[in-house]
Amino acid sequence: MAESGGTFERLFDELKRRKVFRVAIGYLALAWLIAQISDLVLENFDAPGWVIKTILYLLAAGFPVVVFLAWVFEVTPDGVAVEREGE
């Protein structure tokens, strides 16, 4: 059992190092803002209900993609680079 606690701790540390949590929280905040603005604007233009649902589905589908990209890529002063194991 002590080994599994260490594994989760290493995973958590790696997620923090790669800034996955920061990207996930940022994405959720931005998605919430987009959803709020879309709801307000589309309601005023009498858009059909499926439009806001489509936006919400796209925002929800984008979350795992963004988290995966945050895990794989690293933003550096020289640009975007592929994250390498052991660095």
N, C-alpha and C positions, 0 to 999 in steps of 0.2 A: 504494500500500500504506500509506503514512503516513496517508492520510485514514481508512482503515478502523480503524486503531489509535485515532485520535481519536474516532471514532464509538463504539467499544466503551467507551472511557474516559468519554465523556459519558453513555452509557447506565448504566454502573456508578455514576457520580456521582449520576445522577438516581434510581437505585434506592436508594442510600444516603440521599439527601435525603428521599425519600418513606417511608423506614423499612421498605421491603419486606423486606429481609434480616432485620431484627429481628422482624417479624411472622412470617416463614416459620420462623425458628428457634424462636420461641415456640410456634407451632402444632405443629411437630414434637415439641417437648418435651412439650407437653400431650397430644398424640395418643398418644405413647409411654406416658405415665402412664395414660391412659384404657385403652389396650390391656392394660397390665399388670394393672391393677385388675380389668378385665372378665374377663380370663383366669382370674385367681385366684378371683374370686367365682363366675363361671359354672361353673368346674370343681367347686367345692364344692357347688353346687346341681345337679350332674349335668345341666346344660343340653345340648341337642343341639349338635353341632359347627357347624351352620349359623348359630347365633346369634353366635358370636365372629367367624365369617367375615363376616357381615353388618356387624357393628360395624367391622371392619377395612376393609371396602369403603367404608363411609360416611366413615370418617376419611380414607381415601385420596382419595375423591371430593371431600371438603371442602377439601383442600389448594389446588388451583388456584383455587377460589372465593375462599378467604381471601386468597391472594396477589393476585388481581385486585382485590378490594375494598381491599386495602392500597394498591394503585397508584392507584385512582380517588378514594378518600376520605382525608381528613386529619382526625385528631382534634385539636381545638383546645380551649382553655379554655372557649370559648363553645359547644362541642358538636362534632358531626361536620359537616364541610363538604366540598363537592366540590373536589377539587384543581384549580387553574386553571393553565394553561400559562404559563410565564414568570414565575411568582411565586417 
